[in-house]
Amino acid sequence: MNIDPNIALARACATSVAHRTVVEIAHADDRGDKIKHRQVSLSMDQVLKGSKGAAGFAGSLGSGDPAEVTYEFANRPETGGTTSQFTEAQKGVIRETLNNFSDTANIRFKESVNAQSHHMQIKVDGGSFKWQAPWYTPVSDDEPGKVQVSLNQRHADELVKPNSFGRHIIAKAVAFKLGLPDPASAVSRSNYAENTSAYTVRSPFLENRSDHRFNKFHGDKTQYSSALMMDDIAVTQDKFGANLQTRTGDTPYGFNSNADRDVFKLQSSDDLPVFCVWDADGNDTFDFSAFRQDQVLNLKSGSFSNVGGGLGNVSIANGVTIERAIGGAGNDILIGNDVGNELEGGEGDDILYVKANSGFNRLTGGPGKNTFVIGANDSSASFANTVIMDFVSGKDKLDISALRAAHPRLTFTHEYYRSHNLTFLRFDFDGDKKEDFMVNIYGRIADSDFRF
């Protein structure tokens, strides 16, 4: 595995403050072999290895069971019971939660009163609701695969609200029903850094334990994930296989979304997203353009973003590529990945970061005072252009401090073509008089606009 050269450069304080800030943020989500959030951090490989050897709860799918679960809604009270009916809207929310699981992995849910060997009866029954894993109850010892998932009335009523605890309970129960283990038992420790709800719906610990925040400000009501999170996705796919047919087209997430699940759609700046993206293919976008808070949009696979006032409330599953990010009115930091990105800062004073030769990148800062930061890359990276669409001399900055620090023999030239209002920057990394990297700028750049 190649180590990002920007880490060493930043730690040596050999680069600008802007570059060091971005690198610290970009790698804050790296995991394993360190202390993180005041706890031992486990790599995803460690979590997967432990989960594979761990047993699920009684009544859950075993390793040899078909990946199919039937389910029904209990709409009639039992004799002497307290069961009440779900509304059609509440049923629709639960069905969508199940669909989110099927989107992630090769799992099938079938609504039917004709129970198969693994079956869930979902009901509103405060008398049988329990505040603990696995959030379901086996019906009998004779039929352990048939379970009841109970909500109390308050949690059922809030199902129609995005990111409600009622939705979170359903997601927890389904995850455990599918045989996903308790996070602590899977790795023989309860206090590892990633055992929080920011990483898994199965965790008993809130997201703030890992320095995330699922609300817009301190004191605001906490919101909850209603679909699988980063570690859940990895463990579920390891068990059942990844669903590679999910959202294979061009999919925006956030505002202006065409995603087929409501959890990924935002309607107003009052909304707060809480989700982890699994996406199989296409040219995909994080669109958080209507928010006014300062945001961090990180397109690295396995990373977290600070969106709409939250901290680490949006994440990207391992193996997923998001190509485009659109910031809002705040002072945003946009961090690209290694596949070529389109980054749009929005109205604030933004920082847009890509590495040299990380695919074709197109950067648009917007009307604010923007800083375009070019990171160093591995010497084996293929030549690729980066284009800055709206550079304004005297207001914007081009930060090439990482290139200077990584390549002591660095030289570059810049030529301005007035007829096209276009500047070509050509970089020679090693002094061999060959072009190693190129930045095209719509606009003119002066020596004072560089940060070395």
JOUR-V456737 format. One record per residue. N is the residue number from 1. SS is DSSP state (a for helix, b for strand, c for the rest). PHI is phi in whole degrees, -180 to 180 (none if undefined). NEAR is the number of other C-alpha atoms within 10 Angstrom. Layout:
BEGIN
n=N ss=SS phi=PHI near=NEAR
n=N ss=SS phi=PHI near=NEAR
END
This chain:
BEGIN
n=1 ss=c phi=none near=3
n=2 ss=c phi=-75 near=5
n=3 ss=c phi=-93 near=9
n=4 ss=c phi=-61 near=15
n=5 ss=a phi=-64 near=15
n=6 ss=a phi=-66 near=26
n=7 ss=a phi=-63 near=16
n=8 ss=a phi=-64 near=13
n=9 ss=a phi=-63 near=22
n=10 ss=a phi=-68 near=21
n=11 ss=a phi=-65 near=12
n=12 ss=c phi=-83 near=11
n=13 ss=c phi=55 near=13
n=14 ss=c phi=-90 near=18
n=15 ss=c phi=-126 near=23
n=16 ss=c phi=-71 near=18
n=17 ss=a phi=-62 near=13
n=18 ss=a phi=-61 near=17
n=19 ss=a phi=-64 near=27
n=20 ss=a phi=-64 near=21
n=21 ss=a phi=-63 near=12
n=22 ss=a phi=-64 near=24
n=23 ss=a phi=-64 near=21
n=24 ss=a phi=-61 near=14
n=25 ss=a phi=-67 near=18
n=26 ss=a phi=-62 near=24
n=27 ss=c phi=-109 near=15
n=28 ss=c phi=-64 near=12
n=29 ss=c phi=-93 near=15
n=30 ss=c phi=-60 near=15
n=31 ss=c phi=-137 near=17
n=32 ss=c phi=94 near=17
n=33 ss=c phi=59 near=10
n=34 ss=c phi=-165 near=14
n=35 ss=b phi=-92 near=13
n=36 ss=b phi=-143 near=19
n=37 ss=c phi=53 near=15
n=38 ss=c phi=67 near=13
n=39 ss=b phi=-134 near=15
n=40 ss=b phi=-68 near=16
n=41 ss=c phi=-93 near=20
n=42 ss=c phi=-112 near=20
n=43 ss=c phi=-71 near=14
n=44 ss=a phi=-63 near=18
n=45 ss=a phi=-61 near=12
n=46 ss=a phi=-66 near=14
n=47 ss=a phi=-65 near=19
n=48 ss=a phi=-66 near=20
n=49 ss=a phi=-63 near=15
n=50 ss=a phi=-67 near=19
n=51 ss=a phi=-68 near=24
n=52 ss=a phi=-64 near=18
n=53 ss=a phi=-93 near=12
n=54 ss=c phi=-94 near=19
n=55 ss=c phi=-87 near=18
n=56 ss=c phi=-81 near=23
n=57 ss=c phi=-75 near=18
n=58 ss=c phi=-58 near=18
n=59 ss=c phi=91 near=25
n=60 ss=c phi=-92 near=27
n=61 ss=c phi=-66 near=22
n=62 ss=c phi=-91 near=18
n=63 ss=c phi=-65 near=14
n=64 ss=c phi=-98 near=6
n=65 ss=c phi=-81 near=11
n=66 ss=c phi=-61 near=13
n=67 ss=c phi=-84 near=17
n=68 ss=b phi=-141 near=17
n=69 ss=b phi=-131 near=23
n=70 ss=b phi=-90 near=19
n=71 ss=b phi=-151 near=24
n=72 ss=b phi=-149 near=18
n=73 ss=b phi=-101 near=19
n=74 ss=c phi=-82 near=21
n=75 ss=c phi=-106 near=14
n=76 ss=c phi=-120 near=13
n=77 ss=c phi=-67 near=14
n=78 ss=c phi=-75 near=10
n=79 ss=c phi=-58 near=7
n=80 ss=c phi=77 near=6
n=81 ss=c phi=-91 near=12
n=82 ss=c phi=-120 near=15
n=83 ss=c phi=-66 near=22
n=84 ss=b phi=-119 near=18
n=85 ss=c phi=-90 near=17
n=86 ss=c phi=-81 near=20
n=87 ss=c phi=-78 near=12
n=88 ss=a phi=-63 near=9
n=89 ss=a phi=-64 near=11
n=90 ss=a phi=-65 near=18
n=91 ss=a phi=-61 near=18
n=92 ss=a phi=-61 near=14
n=93 ss=a phi=-64 near=19
n=94 ss=a phi=-66 near=21
n=95 ss=a phi=-61 near=15
n=96 ss=a phi=-66 near=18
n=97 ss=a phi=-60 near=23
n=98 ss=a phi=-64 near=21
n=99 ss=a phi=-63 near=17
n=100 ss=a phi=-61 near=21
n=101 ss=a phi=-66 near=24
n=102 ss=a phi=-66 near=17
n=103 ss=a phi=-62 near=21
n=104 ss=a phi=-80 near=26
n=105 ss=b phi=-141 near=24
n=106 ss=c phi=-83 near=18
n=107 ss=c phi=-127 near=21
n=108 ss=b phi=-123 near=15
n=109 ss=b phi=-116 near=17
n=110 ss=b phi=-127 near=16
n=111 ss=b phi=-80 near=15
n=112 ss=c phi=-166 near=15
n=113 ss=c phi=-81 near=14
n=114 ss=c phi=-84 near=11
n=115 ss=c phi=-70 near=17
n=116 ss=c phi=-89 near=15
n=117 ss=c phi=-63 near=16
n=118 ss=c phi=-119 near=22
n=119 ss=b phi=-145 near=29
n=120 ss=b phi=-120 near=29
n=121 ss=b phi=-103 near=21
n=122 ss=b phi=-104 near=21
n=123 ss=b phi=-147 near=26
n=124 ss=b phi=-99 near=25
n=125 ss=c phi=-157 near=21
n=126 ss=a phi=-62 near=18
n=127 ss=a phi=-68 near=12
n=128 ss=a phi=-109 near=17
n=129 ss=c phi=-74 near=18
n=130 ss=c phi=-128 near=15
n=131 ss=c phi=-88 near=9
n=132 ss=c phi=-163 near=11
n=133 ss=c phi=-64 near=16
n=134 ss=c phi=-92 near=25
n=135 ss=c phi=66 near=23
n=136 ss=c phi=-146 near=31
n=137 ss=b phi=-131 near=22
n=138 ss=b phi=-58 near=18
n=139 ss=c phi=-68 near=16
n=140 ss=c phi=-158 near=11
n=141 ss=c phi=-69 near=10
n=142 ss=c phi=-74 near=8
n=143 ss=c phi=-129 near=13
n=144 ss=c phi=-65 near=16
n=145 ss=c phi=-78 near=24
n=146 ss=b phi=-97 near=25
n=147 ss=b phi=-130 near=24
n=148 ss=b phi=-113 near=24
n=149 ss=b phi=-109 near=26
n=150 ss=b phi=-111 near=26
n=151 ss=b phi=-118 near=26
n=152 ss=c phi=-79 near=19
n=153 ss=a phi=-63 near=18
n=154 ss=a phi=-62 near=12
n=155 ss=a phi=-70 near=18
n=156 ss=a phi=-67 near=25
n=157 ss=a phi=-63 near=16
n=158 ss=a phi=-90 near=15
n=159 ss=a phi=-57 near=25
n=160 ss=a phi=-75 near=18
n=161 ss=c phi=-92 near=12
n=162 ss=c phi=-59 near=21
n=163 ss=c phi=59 near=23
n=164 ss=c phi=-83 near=19
n=165 ss=a phi=-68 near=20
n=166 ss=a phi=-61 near=23
n=167 ss=a phi=-63 near=25
n=168 ss=a phi=-62 near=23
n=169 ss=a phi=-61 near=28
n=170 ss=a phi=-59 near=24
n=171 ss=a phi=-62 near=24
n=172 ss=a phi=-60 near=25
n=173 ss=a phi=-62 near=24
n=174 ss=a phi=-66 near=25
n=175 ss=a phi=-59 near=26
n=176 ss=a phi=-71 near=23
n=177 ss=a phi=-62 near=28
n=178 ss=c phi=-75 near=25
n=179 ss=c phi=95 near=22
n=180 ss=c phi=-68 near=26
n=181 ss=c phi=-80 near=25
n=182 ss=c phi=-59 near=23
n=183 ss=a phi=-56 near=26
n=184 ss=a phi=-68 near=19
n=185 ss=a phi=-69 near=15
n=186 ss=a phi=-69 near=21
n=187 ss=a phi=-124 near=21
n=188 ss=c phi=60 near=11
n=189 ss=c phi=-156 near=11
n=190 ss=c phi=-95 near=16
n=191 ss=c phi=-114 near=17
n=192 ss=c phi=-84 near=20
n=193 ss=c phi=-61 near=21
n=194 ss=c phi=-91 near=29
n=195 ss=c phi=-86 near=27
n=196 ss=c phi=-142 near=22
n=197 ss=c phi=-70 near=24
n=198 ss=c phi=-70 near=32
n=199 ss=c phi=-106 near=25
n=200 ss=c phi=-152 near=27
n=201 ss=c phi=-67 near=29
n=202 ss=c phi=-81 near=29
n=203 ss=c phi=-71 near=19
n=204 ss=c phi=-82 near=18
n=205 ss=c phi=-101 near=17
n=206 ss=c phi=-68 near=21
n=207 ss=a phi=-66 near=24
n=208 ss=a phi=-68 near=16
n=209 ss=a phi=-66 near=18
n=210 ss=a phi=-109 near=21
n=211 ss=c phi=64 near=15
n=212 ss=c phi=-102 near=20
n=213 ss=b phi=-150 near=23
n=214 ss=c phi=-100 near=29
n=215 ss=c phi=-152 near=22
n=216 ss=c phi=-80 near=20
n=217 ss=c phi=-161 near=13
n=218 ss=c phi=-61 near=11
n=219 ss=c phi=97 near=7
n=220 ss=c phi=-71 near=10
n=221 ss=c phi=-64 near=10
n=222 ss=c phi=-67 near=17
n=223 ss=c phi=-110 near=21
n=224 ss=c phi=-132 near=25
n=225 ss=c phi=-75 near=27
n=226 ss=c phi=-117 near=27
n=227 ss=c phi=-145 near=30
n=228 ss=c phi=-63 near=29
n=229 ss=c phi=-102 near=24
n=230 ss=a phi=-56 near=27
n=231 ss=a phi=-72 near=25
n=232 ss=a phi=-61 near=24
n=233 ss=a phi=-60 near=23
n=234 ss=a phi=-64 near=23
n=235 ss=a phi=-68 near=23
n=236 ss=a phi=-64 near=23
n=237 ss=a phi=-69 near=17
n=238 ss=a phi=-66 near=15
n=239 ss=a phi=-83 near=20
n=240 ss=a phi=-115 near=16
n=241 ss=c phi=91 near=14
n=242 ss=b phi=-74 near=20
n=243 ss=c phi=-84 near=18
n=244 ss=c phi=-92 near=15
n=245 ss=c phi=-105 near=14
n=246 ss=c phi=-85 near=17
n=247 ss=c phi=49 near=18
n=248 ss=c phi=-88 near=13
n=249 ss=c phi=-90 near=15
n=250 ss=c phi=-82 near=16
n=251 ss=c phi=-123 near=20
n=252 ss=b phi=-82 near=21
n=253 ss=b phi=-114 near=24
n=254 ss=b phi=110 near=27
n=255 ss=c phi=-79 near=20
n=256 ss=c phi=57 near=16
n=257 ss=c phi=-84 near=18
n=258 ss=c phi=-109 near=16
n=259 ss=c phi=-62 near=16
n=260 ss=c phi=-87 near=14
n=261 ss=c phi=-129 near=14
n=262 ss=a phi=-64 near=15
n=263 ss=a phi=-60 near=22
n=264 ss=a phi=-95 near=20
n=265 ss=b phi=-109 near=19
n=266 ss=c phi=-118 near=19
n=267 ss=c phi=-108 near=12
n=268 ss=c phi=-149 near=11
n=269 ss=c phi=-70 near=15
n=270 ss=c phi=-79 near=12
n=271 ss=c phi=-72 near=17
n=272 ss=c phi=-130 near=23
n=273 ss=c phi=-76 near=27
n=274 ss=c phi=-137 near=26
n=275 ss=b phi=-162 near=24
n=276 ss=b phi=-121 near=27
n=277 ss=b phi=-90 near=24
n=278 ss=c phi=-110 near=28
n=279 ss=c phi=-146 near=25
n=280 ss=c phi=-83 near=18
n=281 ss=c phi=-171 near=17
n=282 ss=c phi=97 near=14
n=283 ss=c phi=-101 near=15
n=284 ss=c phi=-114 near=20
n=285 ss=b phi=-134 near=24
n=286 ss=b phi=-96 near=24
n=287 ss=b phi=-112 near=22
n=288 ss=c phi=-122 near=25
n=289 ss=c phi=-74 near=21
n=290 ss=c phi=-90 near=20
n=291 ss=c phi=-84 near=22
n=292 ss=c phi=-107 near=20
n=293 ss=c phi=-74 near=20
n=294 ss=c phi=-67 near=21
n=295 ss=c phi=-128 near=24
n=296 ss=b phi=-120 near=26
n=297 ss=b phi=-113 near=30
n=298 ss=b phi=-111 near=28
n=299 ss=c phi=-92 near=28
n=300 ss=c phi=-67 near=25
n=301 ss=c phi=-61 near=17
n=302 ss=c phi=80 near=21
n=303 ss=c phi=-112 near=22
n=304 ss=b phi=-117 near=28
n=305 ss=b phi=-123 near=25
n=306 ss=b phi=-98 near=23
n=307 ss=c phi=-127 near=29
n=308 ss=c phi=63 near=27
n=309 ss=c phi=105 near=24
n=310 ss=c phi=-82 near=23
n=311 ss=b phi=-123 near=23
n=312 ss=c phi=65 near=26
n=313 ss=c phi=-89 near=26
n=314 ss=b phi=-127 near=27
n=315 ss=b phi=-138 near=26
n=316 ss=b phi=-122 near=23
n=317 ss=c phi=-67 near=23
n=318 ss=c phi=-58 near=17
n=319 ss=c phi=86 near=12
n=320 ss=c phi=-102 near=17
n=321 ss=c phi=-115 near=24
n=322 ss=c phi=-109 near=29
n=323 ss=c phi=-94 near=22
n=324 ss=b phi=-134 near=24
n=325 ss=b phi=-137 near=25
n=326 ss=b phi=-126 near=21
n=327 ss=c phi=-84 near=31
n=328 ss=c phi=-114 near=24
n=329 ss=c phi=-87 near=21
n=330 ss=c phi=-81 near=21
n=331 ss=c phi=-88 near=22
n=332 ss=c phi=-98 near=27
n=333 ss=b phi=-117 near=24
n=334 ss=b phi=-113 near=28
n=335 ss=b phi=-120 near=24
n=336 ss=c phi=-83 near=24
n=337 ss=c phi=-107 near=21
n=338 ss=c phi=-107 near=20
n=339 ss=c phi=-117 near=15
n=340 ss=c phi=92 near=21
n=341 ss=c phi=-132 near=25
n=342 ss=b phi=-117 near=19
n=343 ss=b phi=-114 near=27
n=344 ss=b phi=-125 near=24
n=345 ss=c phi=-73 near=28
n=346 ss=c phi=95 near=25
n=347 ss=c phi=-84 near=20
n=348 ss=c phi=-84 near=21
n=349 ss=c phi=-89 near=20
n=350 ss=c phi=-109 near=30
n=351 ss=b phi=-114 near=25
n=352 ss=b phi=-117 near=23
n=353 ss=b phi=-125 near=27
n=354 ss=b phi=-140 near=27
n=355 ss=b phi=-89 near=24
n=356 ss=c phi=-60 near=28
n=357 ss=c phi=56 near=27
n=358 ss=c phi=-105 near=23
n=359 ss=c phi=92 near=19
n=360 ss=c phi=-75 near=16
n=361 ss=b phi=-114 near=26
n=362 ss=b phi=-124 near=20
n=363 ss=b phi=-116 near=24
n=364 ss=b phi=-126 near=21
n=365 ss=c phi=-77 near=27
n=366 ss=c phi=97 near=21
n=367 ss=c phi=-77 near=17
n=368 ss=c phi=-80 near=18
n=369 ss=c phi=-89 near=18
n=370 ss=c phi=-110 near=27
n=371 ss=b phi=-120 near=24
n=372 ss=b phi=-100 near=25
n=373 ss=b phi=-107 near=25
n=374 ss=b phi=-106 near=21
n=375 ss=b phi=-87 near=26
n=376 ss=c phi=-75 near=24
n=377 ss=c phi=-139 near=21
n=378 ss=c phi=-61 near=16
n=379 ss=c phi=-64 near=10
n=380 ss=c phi=-85 near=7
n=381 ss=c phi=-63 near=14
n=382 ss=c phi=-74 near=13
n=383 ss=c phi=-60 near=14
n=384 ss=c phi=-156 near=17
n=385 ss=b phi=-85 near=20
n=386 ss=b phi=-118 near=25
n=387 ss=b phi=-116 near=20
n=388 ss=b phi=-104 near=21
n=389 ss=c phi=-85 near=17
n=390 ss=c phi=-150 near=17
n=391 ss=c phi=-72 near=28
n=392 ss=c phi=-118 near=21
n=393 ss=c phi=-62 near=16
n=394 ss=c phi=88 near=13
n=395 ss=c phi=-119 near=12
n=396 ss=c phi=-89 near=22
n=397 ss=b phi=-129 near=21
n=398 ss=b phi=-113 near=21
n=399 ss=b phi=-98 near=24
n=400 ss=c phi=-118 near=20
n=401 ss=a phi=-63 near=24
n=402 ss=a phi=-70 near=26
n=403 ss=a phi=-66 near=25
n=404 ss=a phi=-63 near=19
n=405 ss=a phi=-70 near=20
n=406 ss=a phi=-78 near=20
n=407 ss=c phi=-129 near=15
n=408 ss=c phi=-58 near=11
n=409 ss=c phi=-96 near=13
n=410 ss=c phi=-59 near=15
n=411 ss=b phi=-134 near=17
n=412 ss=b phi=-155 near=15
n=413 ss=b phi=-125 near=10
n=414 ss=b phi=-138 near=17
n=415 ss=b phi=-124 near=13
n=416 ss=b phi=-107 near=17
n=417 ss=b phi=-111 near=12
n=418 ss=a phi=-60 near=10
n=419 ss=a phi=-61 near=6
n=420 ss=a phi=-113 near=9
n=421 ss=c phi=48 near=11
n=422 ss=b phi=-132 near=19
n=423 ss=b phi=-113 near=21
n=424 ss=b phi=-108 near=19
n=425 ss=b phi=-106 near=19
n=426 ss=b phi=-118 near=19
n=427 ss=b phi=-109 near=20
n=428 ss=b phi=-112 near=18
n=429 ss=c phi=-75 near=21
n=430 ss=c phi=-119 near=14
n=431 ss=c phi=78 near=14
n=432 ss=c phi=-93 near=11
n=433 ss=c phi=65 near=11
n=434 ss=c phi=-114 near=11
n=435 ss=c phi=-76 near=16
n=436 ss=c phi=-105 near=20
n=437 ss=b phi=-162 near=18
n=438 ss=b phi=-142 near=21
n=439 ss=b phi=-122 near=21
n=440 ss=b phi=-102 near=19
n=441 ss=b phi=-124 near=23
n=442 ss=b phi=-81 near=20
n=443 ss=c phi=132 near=19
n=444 ss=c phi=-108 near=20
n=445 ss=c phi=-121 near=23
n=446 ss=c phi=-104 near=11
n=447 ss=a phi=-58 near=10
n=448 ss=a phi=-72 near=10
n=449 ss=a phi=-86 near=18
n=450 ss=b phi=-86 near=16
n=451 ss=b phi=-116 near=19
n=452 ss=c phi=-100 near=14
END
